[in-house]
Amino acid sequence: KRLVVQLIGDLDVDKWDERTNGALTAKCYINFNADFWWYDDESDAIPVISGGLVATTRWWWHMSGGYDKSMRGWGGENTDQSLRAWLCGGDVLRAKSSRIAHMWRVPSDRRTLAKYKLKGGVDNLARVAAMWFDEFKPKFREGKLDPHLNVSDGLEMRERLQCKPFAYFLHRFRRVYIDGGVIPDKVFKIRATQSGKCLQRHGGGYQLRPCAQGGWFHKANQMHENFPADDFDGSAEDESSEQEVVCGNHKAKTCAGCPQGHGPGWCHNDCIWNFGACMNREKFLKAQEKRKAKAAPSPKCCSGIREWNTLDCFDRLDTAGPLAYNCDITGKNENQQYLWDSSGRIRHFSGTCLTEGPDHKIKASDCEGAGAWEEIEPFLPEETKLYRQALITYKLTDDMPDH
């Protein structure tokens, strides 16, 4: 009852061999639209495989029914196979000792383009939701799942194998869904206090519009250990001392004097860079330890801002505002690290802030003069209500395996 996934590398189509020093990946997760995206962490347990690059036993393949015979083309079968394993008594693991080079589709390179045509007429992702999402089905595409979709074969298979409800999968990977903020505590609109307008998705970024047209957002992505507390205001601690600090290849009287306009690249050794401030490393880490001691348990979410019901988060903060890009649920991508500080400013890890310009367009600016933002119209989303009820109904507890 096990699926095994090798590390997936990048095929060099000129040499027909694995590209040297290319990225290696294997792990995916899904949202409530059954869309998947990549992530990586230290665990070898894989929530969702990416496709057909997987090994299993002949016995399990036939026992679980193999591929859904009504699906067509590519997409959806990876999630279906993963849920068959996790909810029907099996698991999905990564084999780090095995690698395969994959030829990714590159529009600019005709050699990588598909040489076949897909047969249309079947919504594979909808079939996944109809077969597996149980009480979470209303979340699929905001309630647009066809109630007449025939997945009787899949439901018969679930009954035959005595598979568990979908909530078990969400709970089994709560490091992704809870700590990563996919199931959020709160959804809200983001309003600029200066103009009273709200953020809305626009192309590959965001714009300000009347709040009736504003998009819905929530905090997301796991919080790394040095992520500052909500009362962070960007100021460095008092570091008065007769001894100079080592910044890296140079010294300064204080850590605040290390960067000299060069940013985090000049803040090392005795100092640490955090959201635009070069701070005394020892004092900063002691403050973090105090924070952890007060929290019971210490917070695991959130270090970013995500668009509700999508895979996208605020990414790099450019001159015209944040770009939108697939969320890094692990919180390791510094481009996606945003903090709503105690003054209402939305700070980026780079040390700049999101603000509204005089023309009511959003932009990056120095935090000292940046405008404030506020959450409005907050509510508890349906997926969170359903999950919390499922914890009670199915007696799911924190001492069960996570990842």
N, C-alpha and C positions, 0 to 999 in steps of 0.2 A: 504493500500500500504506500509506496514511497516514490516520489518524483525526485530526480537528481538533476541539477542544473550546473553545467560547467561555467567557468568564467568566460565571458564573451568579449573578445577583442575586436580590433579593426583590421579588415583585410586590405592589404596594399594590392590594388588590382594590377599594378604594373609588374610586381614580382610574384603575385599570387601566393603571398605568404603574410603572416601576421605583421602588422606595422610595428616597428620598433618603438618602444616607450609609449605605446598607445594606451588609452584608458581601458580598464577592465571593469565590467559590470555584470550583474546577474539578477539583482533584486528589483521588484516593482511592487507598487500598491495600487489600489483602485479607489476612486471616489464613488459617490452615490449615483453617478451617471454611467458607471462601469467603464469609465475612461481610466487608462493606466499611465503611470509615469515611473521613472527610475529613481532609486535612492540607494544608499549604501551605509551600512554600519557594521559593528563587530560580530553580530550574530550570523550564523550560517542558515538560520531559518528564513525561508523566502515566502512572503505572503502570496505573491502572484508571479508566475513565470512570464517571460516576455513573448513566447511563441513556441515554435516546434523544436527549439534547441533544448531537448530534455530527454532523459532516459528513465525507463520504468520497466517493471517485469511484464512479461506476456500475460501472466495470470491476472495482475491488477488491471491491465488494459482491457481485457475481455470482461472481467468481473464488473468494472465500473462503466462499461458500455462504450468505451472508446470516444471518438469524436461525436458530437451531436450531429446526427445525419441530416438535420434540416438547416444547418448553418451553411453559408456559402462564402467563398473567398477567404480573406485573412482578417483576423480581429475578433475577439470574443471567445474563441476556442481556448486561448491561454488562460483566461479567467475561469471559464467553465471547468477546465481540467484542474486548476489549482483549488477551486472550491470543492470539487469532488474529493480531492485528497484530504484537505483540512477538515471538512465537515463530515466525512464518512469513514473516519478511523485511521487516516494516513497522515503523511506530512510531506513537505517539500524542502529539500536541503540543497545547499551550495557545495560543490566539490571544488575546492581551491586547487587541487592537484591536477585538474583537467582544464584545458583551454581550447577554445575554438575561435577562429577568426571569421567574422561576419562581414559580408559585403552590404554596407548600408546604401540606401538609395540616395544618390547625389544628383539633383536635377541638372547640374552643369556638366556631368559626366555621363554621356549616353550609354556607356558600357554597363552602368549600374541600374539602368531603368528596367522595369518589368517587361518581359517578353510575352506576357499572357494577358488576357482580358478577364475581368471578374464578371461572374453572373450576378446581376442585381436582383432586387426584389425581396431580399431577406435582411432584416435588421438583427445582426448577431448580438449586439449589445442588449437589445431589448429582450432577446431570448435568455440571456444570462440573468437579467433582472427578474424576468417572469419565473425562471426556474429556482432562483436562489435567494432573492432579497426578502422574502417573507413579509413581515409587517413593515419593512422599510421600502416596499415597492412604491408608495406614493412619493418618495424622494426622487425616483428616477425621472429625470427631465421635467421636474416640477409637476409631477402627476400625469404625464402624457404617455404612460405605458398602456398599450392596447389591451384591454381586459379579455379580448377574444383570441389572443395569441395562443396557439396550440402548442403546449410544451408537455403534453401528457406523458411522453416517453421519459422525459427527464424527471418528472414528478414520480413516476412509477419506479425509476431507478433509486430516487431518494428514499422512497418507502421500503424498497427491497433491501437497501444497504443500511437502513435505520440511521440516516444522516441527521446531524444536529441542525438547529436553526442558525440562520445567518448571524445572529447576535454573538454566537460563540466565536466566529471568525473575527469580528470586530474586537471582542474582548481578548482573544488570543494575541492580537496585535495592537493592544491599547497603547503601546509606545508610539505607534504611528497615529492612531485615530484619536487618542485623548491627549497624550503628551505633544503630538505634532499638530494638534488643533484642528484636525479634519472634522471632528465632532466638537463644535465650539460651545463655550459657556454662554456666549452672547453674540448676536449679530446686530449691526448698527450701520447708520450712514455717517460719513465724515464731513463735518461742516466747518468752513473757515469762519472764524469769529469776525473777521474784518468785513466781509461782504455778505455773510449769511448764506453763501452758496455751497453746494456739496460736490464731492468728487464723483465722477462718472467715468467709466472705461471709454477710451477713445482711441481706436486703432491699437498701436503697440504701447500706449501709455494712458494718461488720464487727463481730464479737463474739469473745469468747474461749470456747473449747470444749476438751475433752480433745484432746490432739494426734492421737489416732487419727481424729478427725473434722476435723482442721485442713485448711485449704485449701492449695493449692500456689501459690507466687509466684516471681517472679524480678525482677531489676533490669532496667530498660528506659528508653527515651526517650534521645534524643541529649543529649550533655553540652555545654552552652554554655561559652564560653571562660573565664568567671569562676566556674565551678562549683568549689567548694573541694575540696582533696584529702581522702583518707580520714582523715588524721590531724588534721583540723579539729576543734577542741573548743569553738568559739564565743567564745573569748577574743580581745580586740583586742590588736594589737601595742603595744609600748612606744612612746609618741608624745611623750615628754618634749621640750618645746621652749619657748622663750621667746615664740614668735610664735603668736598665736591662729590657728585654722583657720576657714575660711569654710564654714558648714554649708548655706547656701542664702540665706535672708533674715536669718540671724543668725550669730553667731560663738560659739565655745567654746574652752576651753583645749586640749581634745583632741577627736578625732572621737567617742570614746566618750561625751563629754558633750553631743553634739549632739541626740540624739533627745528627751531629757527626757520620756520616756514616750509620745512621739508616733510612734515607729516609723520606718519607711523614709521617710516624708514629710518628716522633718526631717534627713535625712542625704544631702546633695548636695555639689556643688562639689569641695572638697578631700577629701571623704570618699565612701565607697561602702558601701552596705548589703549584707550578705551573711549569710544564715541567722541573723538576729537580732543581728548585731554591726555597729556602725557603725565602719568602719576607715579608716585613712589611705589614700586612693586610690593615691598614688604608691607607698607601701610594699607595698600589696596587689598591685598590678600587677607590681611587680618580683619579688615572691615567686612569682606565677603564671608569669612568664617563666623563672625558675629551674626551676620544676616542669616546664615544657614542654621545657626543655633536657635534663633528666634522662631524660625519657620518650622512648622510641624505638620506635614513633611515639607521639605524644601520644594519650591515651585519647579515644575518641569516644562512648563509652557508659559509664556510664548516669547519669541524673539523677532517676530515679523508680522506683516499685515497681509491677509489673503482676501481675494474676492470670493464671496460666498458662492457655493455651487459650481466652482470652477477648479482647475488645477493651478491657477496663476496667483502669484504674490507680487508685492512691490519688490522690484529688483534694483539695479544700480540707480542711484539718484543723479540724474543728468541735469543740465542747465534748464531743461524744459520739464522737470519733474521726474518721478520714478518711471522706469520702464516696467512693463509687465512680462513676467517670465514664469515658467514652471516652478512651483514651490520646492525648495529644498527642506523637506520636513525635518531633517536632522539638525537644522539651525547652524550648520558649519559654514555655509556660504555667506561671507561677510557682506556681499552686495545686498543680501536680503535682511540684514539685521537693522531693525528700526525700533526705536524706543519713544514712547509717548511720555515725555518727562513731566515733572511736577508743575511746570509752567504752561502745560498744554501744547508745547512745541513737539513736532514729530522729528526726532533726531535720527540721522543715518550714522552708521558706524564710521564713515569717513570724517565725521565732525561737522558736516553741513546739515542744514535743516530744510524741510519742505515749507515753503511759504507762498503767499499770494502776492503777485506783483501789482503795480498800479493799474494795469490793464485787465485785471481779474484773470490773469493766466498764472498757472502754478509754475514754480521754479525752485531751484536750489539756491540757498543763500547762507551767509554767515548766521550762526544761531543767535548771536547777540541781538540782531534786529529782526529776527524771524517772527512771523505772526503765529497765533495760537490756533489750535483746532479742537473740536469737541465732538463727542459721540452723541448722536441724536436718534430718537425712535428705536431704542434698543429692545430686543425681544429674545426669548429663549426659543431656538429653532426646533422644528418638529423632530429632526433626527436625534437631537439631544434628549428630548422627552422620551422618545421610543427606546433609546439606548438605556436610559436610567430605569425605565420600567422593565426592560429585559433583564437587567441585573437582578431585579427582585424576582421576576417570574421564573427565570432559569437558575437562580441561586448562584450567580457568577461572583466570585470573590477575588480579592487581590492576591491571595496566596496561590492562585492557579498560574500556570506558566504564562509568561509574557515574552513573546518573541522567541 
